[in-house]
Amino acid sequence: MPRPSLQAKEPADNADLLCVCRDALVRWGKDARRTASLMVGQPDYEVYVAHAEATHPDQPPLDRTAFFRLHEARRFGAGGAFRCC
């Protein structure tokens, strides 16, 4: 009956494991933030910028503050539009 080799196995590269874990946590955090923003009616700014650059290359996209204010006004009905409360 052949015996398994008793050679020492190479230790797992901890740096690679840490990088994978860190990347997974960063990705999870971004996804959680995006989900929370969408739940309260605030679209994702990075998606807006990508869309604006692709469809309207002649116009600069709104900055983050102006984007937030625009969507808050749309959500809560600024300018005499319908408000639920």
DSSP file (Angstrom, degrees, kcal/mol; ACC not computed):
  #  RESIDUE AA STRUCTURE BP1 BP2  ACC     N-H-->O    O-->H-N    N-H-->O    O-->H-N    TCO  KAPPA ALPHA  PHI   PSI    X-CA   Y-CA   Z-CA
    1    1 A M              0   0    0      0, 0.0     2,-0.1     0, 0.0     0, 0.0   0.000 360.0 360.0 360.0 123.3    0.0    0.0    0.0
    2    2 A P        -     0   0    0      0, 0.0     0, 0.0     0, 0.0     0, 0.0  -0.417 360.0-137.8 -70.7 140.2    1.6    3.3   -1.0
    3    3 A R        -     0   0    0     -2,-0.1     3,-0.1     1,-0.1     2,-0.0  -0.742  22.8-106.8 -96.3 143.5    2.1    5.8    1.7
    4    4 A P        -     0   0    0      0, 0.0    -1,-0.1     0, 0.0     2,-0.1  -0.340  46.3 -91.2 -65.9 152.2    1.4    9.5    1.2
    5    5 A S        -     0   0    0      1,-0.1     0, 0.0     3,-0.0     0, 0.0  -0.370  26.8-152.1 -64.7 139.8    4.4   11.7    0.9
    6    6 A L        +     0   0    0     -3,-0.1    -1,-0.1    -2,-0.1     3,-0.1   0.144  49.0 134.8 -99.3  17.5    5.6   13.1    4.3
    7    7 A Q        -     0   0    0      1,-0.1     2,-0.3     0, 0.0    -2,-0.0  -0.369  65.7-103.8 -67.0 146.7    7.0   16.2    2.6
    8    8 A A        -     0   0    0      1,-0.1     2,-0.2    -2,-0.0    -1,-0.1  -0.553  35.9-128.8 -72.0 130.5    6.2   19.5    4.4
    9    9 A K        -     0   0    0     -2,-0.3    -1,-0.1     1,-0.1     3,-0.1  -0.491  28.8 -98.7 -77.5 150.7    3.6   21.4    2.5
   10   10 A E        -     0   0    0     -2,-0.2    -1,-0.1     1,-0.1     3,-0.1  -0.467  43.9-109.5 -67.0 137.4    4.2   25.0    1.7
   11   11 A P        -     0   0    0      0, 0.0    -1,-0.1     0, 0.0     2,-0.0  -0.390  39.7 -97.0 -67.1 147.2    2.6   27.4    4.1
   12   12 A A        -     0   0    0      1,-0.1     2,-1.0    -2,-0.1     3,-0.1  -0.354  39.3-109.0 -63.0 141.8   -0.4   29.3    2.8
   13   13 A D     >  -     0   0    0      1,-0.2     4,-1.6    -3,-0.1     3,-0.3  -0.637  31.7-167.7 -77.2 104.4    0.6   32.8    1.7
   14   14 A N  H  > S+     0   0    0     -2,-1.0     4,-2.5     1,-0.2     5,-0.2   0.806  82.3  61.5 -66.1 -30.4   -1.1   34.9    4.3
   15   15 A A  H  > S+     0   0    0      1,-0.2     4,-2.2     2,-0.2    -1,-0.2   0.916 104.9  47.6 -63.7 -42.0   -0.6   38.1    2.4
   16   16 A D  H  > S+     0   0    0     -3,-0.3     4,-2.3     2,-0.2    -1,-0.2   0.903 111.9  50.4 -64.8 -40.4   -2.7   36.8   -0.5
   17   17 A L  H  X S+     0   0    0     -4,-1.6     4,-2.5     1,-0.2    -2,-0.2   0.902 110.3  49.5 -64.3 -41.4   -5.4   35.7    1.9
   18   18 A L  H  X S+     0   0    0     -4,-2.5     4,-2.8     2,-0.2    -1,-0.2   0.899 110.5  50.5 -64.5 -40.1   -5.4   39.1    3.6
   19   19 A C  H  X S+     0   0    0     -4,-2.2     4,-2.7     2,-0.2    -2,-0.2   0.914 111.2  48.3 -63.4 -42.3   -5.7   40.9    0.2
   20   20 A V  H  X S+     0   0    0     -4,-2.3     4,-2.2     2,-0.2    -2,-0.2   0.921 114.1  46.3 -64.3 -43.9   -8.7   38.7   -0.8
   21   21 A C  H  X S+     0   0    0     -4,-2.5     4,-2.4     2,-0.2    -2,-0.2   0.919 113.5  48.8 -65.2 -43.3  -10.4   39.3    2.6
   22   22 A R  H  X S+     0   0    0     -4,-2.8     4,-2.5     1,-0.2    -2,-0.2   0.925 111.7  48.9 -62.6 -44.7   -9.8   43.0    2.4
   23   23 A D  H  X S+     0   0    0     -4,-2.7     4,-2.4     1,-0.2    -1,-0.2   0.892 111.1  50.4 -62.6 -39.6  -11.1   43.2   -1.2
   24   24 A A  H  X S+     0   0    0     -4,-2.2     4,-2.4     2,-0.2    -1,-0.2   0.904 111.5  48.1 -65.2 -41.1  -14.2   41.3   -0.2
   25   25 A L  H  X S+     0   0    0     -4,-2.4     4,-2.6     2,-0.2    -2,-0.2   0.900 111.8  49.2 -66.9 -40.5  -14.9   43.6    2.7
   26   26 A V  H  X S+     0   0    0     -4,-2.5     4,-2.3     2,-0.2    -2,-0.2   0.930 112.9  47.2 -63.2 -45.1  -14.4   46.7    0.6
   27   27 A R  H  X S+     0   0    0     -4,-2.4     4,-2.3     1,-0.2    -2,-0.2   0.905 112.4  49.9 -63.1 -41.8  -16.7   45.3   -2.1
   28   28 A W  H  X S+     0   0    0     -4,-2.4     4,-2.6     1,-0.2    -2,-0.2   0.908 110.3  50.8 -63.0 -42.3  -19.3   44.4    0.6
   29   29 A G  H  X S+     0   0    0     -4,-2.6     4,-2.4     2,-0.2    -2,-0.2   0.911 110.8  47.5 -63.1 -43.2  -19.1   47.8    2.1
   30   30 A K  H  X S+     0   0    0     -4,-2.3     4,-2.4     2,-0.2    -1,-0.2   0.906 113.1  48.9 -64.7 -41.1  -19.6   49.6   -1.2
   31   31 A D  H  X S+     0   0    0     -4,-2.3     4,-2.4     2,-0.2    -2,-0.2   0.898 111.3  49.6 -65.2 -39.9  -22.6   47.3   -2.0
   32   32 A A  H  X S+     0   0    0     -4,-2.6     4,-2.5     2,-0.2    -2,-0.2   0.909 112.0  48.1 -65.4 -42.0  -24.1   47.9    1.4
   33   33 A R  H  X S+     0   0    0     -4,-2.4     4,-2.3     2,-0.2    -2,-0.2   0.911 112.3  48.8 -64.0 -43.0  -23.7   51.7    1.0
   34   34 A R  H  X S+     0   0    0     -4,-2.4     4,-2.3     2,-0.2    -2,-0.2   0.905 112.1  49.2 -64.0 -41.9  -25.3   51.6   -2.5
   35   35 A T  H  X S+     0   0    0     -4,-2.4     4,-2.0     2,-0.2    -2,-0.2   0.925 111.3  48.7 -63.8 -44.9  -28.2   49.5   -1.2
   36   36 A A  H  X S+     0   0    0     -4,-2.5     4,-1.2     1,-0.2    -2,-0.2   0.901 111.1  50.7 -62.9 -40.6  -28.9   51.8    1.7
   37   37 A S  H  <>S+     0   0    0     -4,-2.3     5,-3.1     1,-0.2     3,-0.4   0.914 111.0  47.9 -63.3 -42.8  -28.7   54.8   -0.6
   38   38 A L  H ><5S+     0   0    0     -4,-2.3     3,-1.0     1,-0.2    -1,-0.2   0.830 105.3  60.1 -68.1 -30.8  -31.2   53.3   -3.0
   39   39 A M  H 3<5S+     0   0    0     -4,-2.0    -1,-0.2     1,-0.2    -2,-0.2   0.826 109.4  42.4 -66.6 -30.6  -33.5   52.3   -0.2
   40   40 A V  T 3<5S-     0   0    0     -4,-1.2    -1,-0.2    -3,-0.4    -2,-0.2   0.320 125.1-100.7 -98.9   8.4  -33.9   56.0    0.8
   41   41 A G  T < 5S+     0   0    0     -3,-1.0    -3,-0.2     1,-0.2    -2,-0.1   0.673  79.5 130.8  88.6  17.9  -34.2   57.2   -2.8
   42   42 A Q      < -     0   0    0     -5,-3.1    -1,-0.2    -6,-0.2    -2,-0.2  -0.899  48.4-142.6-107.5 108.0  -30.7   58.4   -3.4
   43   43 A P        -     0   0    0      0, 0.0     2,-0.4     0, 0.0    28,-0.1  -0.127  31.9 -86.8 -64.4 165.3  -29.2   57.1   -6.7
   44   44 A D     >  -     0   0    0      1,-0.1     4,-1.8     2,-0.0     5,-0.1  -0.606  29.3-151.9 -79.3 125.3  -25.6   56.2   -7.0
   45   45 A Y  H  > S+     0   0    0     -2,-0.4     4,-2.6     1,-0.2     5,-0.2   0.892  94.0  54.1 -65.8 -41.7  -23.4   59.1   -8.0
   46   46 A E  H  > S+     0   0    0      1,-0.2     4,-2.2     2,-0.2    -1,-0.2   0.879 108.3  50.0 -63.4 -37.4  -20.7   57.0   -9.8
   47   47 A V  H  > S+     0   0    0      2,-0.2     4,-2.3     1,-0.2    -1,-0.2   0.905 110.4  51.0 -65.6 -40.8  -23.4   55.4  -12.0
   48   48 A Y  H  X S+     0   0    0     -4,-1.8     4,-3.1     2,-0.2    -2,-0.2   0.931 109.5  49.7 -60.7 -46.3  -24.7   58.9  -12.8
   49   49 A V  H  X S+     0   0    0     -4,-2.6     4,-2.6     1,-0.2     5,-0.2   0.916 111.1  49.1 -61.4 -43.6  -21.2   60.1  -13.8
   50   50 A A  H  X S+     0   0    0     -4,-2.2     4,-1.7     1,-0.2    -1,-0.2   0.918 114.1  46.3 -61.9 -42.5  -20.6   57.1  -16.0
   51   51 A H  H  X S+     0   0    0     -4,-2.3     4,-2.7     2,-0.2     5,-0.4   0.927 112.4  50.0 -64.4 -45.4  -24.0   57.6  -17.7
   52   52 A A  H  X S+     0   0    0     -4,-3.1     4,-2.3     1,-0.2     7,-0.2   0.903 111.8  47.5 -62.7 -41.9  -23.4   61.4  -18.1
   53   53 A E  H  < S+     0   0    0     -4,-2.6    -1,-0.2    -5,-0.2    -2,-0.2   0.850 115.9  45.3 -68.1 -33.2  -20.0   60.9  -19.7
   54   54 A A  H  < S+     0   0    0     -4,-1.7    -2,-0.2    -5,-0.2    -1,-0.2   0.884 126.0  26.9 -77.9 -38.7  -21.3   58.2  -22.1
   55   55 A T  H  < S+     0   0    0     -4,-2.7    -3,-0.2     1,-0.2    -2,-0.2   0.722 131.3  32.0-100.2 -23.1  -24.5   60.0  -23.2
   56   56 A H    ><  +     0   0    0     -4,-2.3     3,-1.5    -5,-0.4    -1,-0.2  -0.521  61.6 157.7-132.2  66.3  -23.7   63.7  -22.8
   57   57 A P  T 3  S+     0   0    0      0, 0.0    -1,-0.1     0, 0.0    -4,-0.1   0.718  73.4  60.4 -66.8 -18.5  -19.9   64.1  -23.4
   58   58 A D  T 3  S+     0   0    0     -3,-0.1    -5,-0.1     2,-0.1    -2,-0.0   0.612  99.6  63.7 -83.6 -11.3  -20.3   67.8  -24.3
   59   59 A Q  S <  S-     0   0    0     -3,-1.5    -3,-0.1    -7,-0.2    -1,-0.0  -0.923  84.3-123.4-115.1 136.7  -21.7   68.7  -20.8
   60   60 A P        -     0   0    0      0, 0.0     3,-0.1     0, 0.0    -2,-0.1  -0.542  34.6-112.6 -73.6 142.6  -19.8   68.3  -17.5
   61   61 A P        -     0   0    0      0, 0.0   -12,-0.1     0, 0.0     6,-0.0  -0.333  37.5 -93.3 -70.6 157.6  -21.6   66.1  -15.0
   62   62 A L        -     0   0    0      1,-0.1     2,-0.1     2,-0.1   -10,-0.1  -0.315  42.8-110.7 -63.1 150.6  -23.0   67.7  -11.8
   63   63 A D     >  -     0   0    0      1,-0.1     4,-2.6    -3,-0.1     5,-0.2  -0.357  37.0 -96.8 -76.5 170.6  -20.7   67.6   -8.8
   64   64 A R  H  > S+     0   0    0      1,-0.2     4,-2.3     2,-0.2     5,-0.1   0.864 122.9  49.3 -59.2 -40.5  -21.7   65.4   -5.9
   65   65 A T  H  > S+     0   0    0      2,-0.2     4,-2.5     1,-0.2    -1,-0.2   0.931 112.6  46.0 -67.2 -46.1  -23.4   68.1   -3.9
   66   66 A A  H  > S+     0   0    0      2,-0.2     4,-2.5     1,-0.2    -2,-0.2   0.887 112.3  52.4 -64.0 -38.7  -25.5   69.4   -6.8
   67   67 A F  H  X S+     0   0    0     -4,-2.6     4,-2.1     2,-0.2    -2,-0.2   0.930 110.7  47.3 -61.4 -46.0  -26.4   65.8   -7.7
   68   68 A F  H  X S+     0   0    0     -4,-2.3     4,-2.2    -5,-0.2    -2,-0.2   0.928 113.1  48.1 -61.8 -46.1  -27.6   65.1   -4.1
   69   69 A R  H  X S+     0   0    0     -4,-2.5     4,-2.5     1,-0.2    -1,-0.2   0.886 109.4  53.6 -64.3 -39.2  -29.6   68.4   -4.0
   70   70 A L  H  X S+     0   0    0     -4,-2.5     4,-2.2     1,-0.2    -1,-0.2   0.933 112.6  43.0 -60.0 -47.1  -31.3   67.6   -7.3
   71   71 A H  H  X S+     0   0    0     -4,-2.1     4,-2.1     2,-0.2    -1,-0.2   0.813 112.0  53.3 -74.3 -28.8  -32.4   64.2   -6.2
   72   72 A E  H  X S+     0   0    0     -4,-2.2     4,-2.6    -5,-0.2    -1,-0.2   0.912 109.9  49.0 -67.0 -41.4  -33.5   65.5   -2.8
   73   73 A A  H  X>S+     0   0    0     -4,-2.5     5,-2.0     1,-0.2     4,-1.1   0.903 112.9  47.4 -64.1 -40.8  -35.6   68.1   -4.5
   74   74 A R  H  <5S+     0   0    0     -4,-2.2    -1,-0.2     3,-0.2    -2,-0.2   0.890 114.4  47.6 -65.3 -38.7  -37.1   65.5   -6.8
   75   75 A R  H  <5S+     0   0    0     -4,-2.1    -2,-0.2     1,-0.2    -1,-0.2   0.913 121.3  32.9 -70.4 -43.1  -37.8   63.2   -3.9
   76   76 A F  H  <5S-     0   0    0     -4,-2.6    -1,-0.2    -5,-0.1    -2,-0.2   0.359 111.2-111.2-102.4   5.6  -39.4   65.8   -1.6
   77   77 A G  T  <5 -     0   0    0     -4,-1.1     3,-0.5    -5,-0.2     4,-0.3   0.962  40.9-171.7  74.0  54.8  -41.1   67.9   -4.2
   78   78 A A      < +     0   0    0     -5,-2.0     3,-0.5     1,-0.2    -1,-0.1  -0.406  62.9  38.6 -74.0 155.9  -39.3   71.3   -4.2
   79   79 A G  S    S-     0   0    0      1,-0.2    -1,-0.2    -2,-0.1    -2,-0.1   0.776 134.4 -55.5  79.3  27.1  -40.6   74.2   -6.3
   80   80 A G  S    S+     0   0    0     -3,-0.5    -1,-0.2     1,-0.2    -2,-0.1   0.540  97.7 136.7  85.6   6.0  -44.4   73.7   -5.6
   81   81 A A        -     0   0    0     -3,-0.5    -1,-0.2    -4,-0.3    -2,-0.1  -0.225  67.3 -59.3 -77.3 176.6  -44.5   70.1   -6.8
   82   82 A F        -     0   0    0     -4,-0.1     2,-0.4     2,-0.0    -1,-0.2  -0.297  53.5-175.8 -60.9 133.3  -46.5   67.4   -5.0
   83   83 A R        -     0   0    0     -3,-0.1    -7,-0.1     1,-0.1    -6,-0.1  -0.996  20.9-153.0-128.8 138.2  -45.4   66.7   -1.4
   84   84 A C              0   0    0     -2,-0.4    -1,-0.1     1,-0.2    -8,-0.0   0.739 360.0 360.0 -82.6 -21.7  -47.0   63.9    0.6
   85   85 A C              0   0    0     -9,-0.1    -1,-0.2     0, 0.0    -9,-0.0   0.386 360.0 360.0-125.1 360.0  -46.3   65.6    4.0
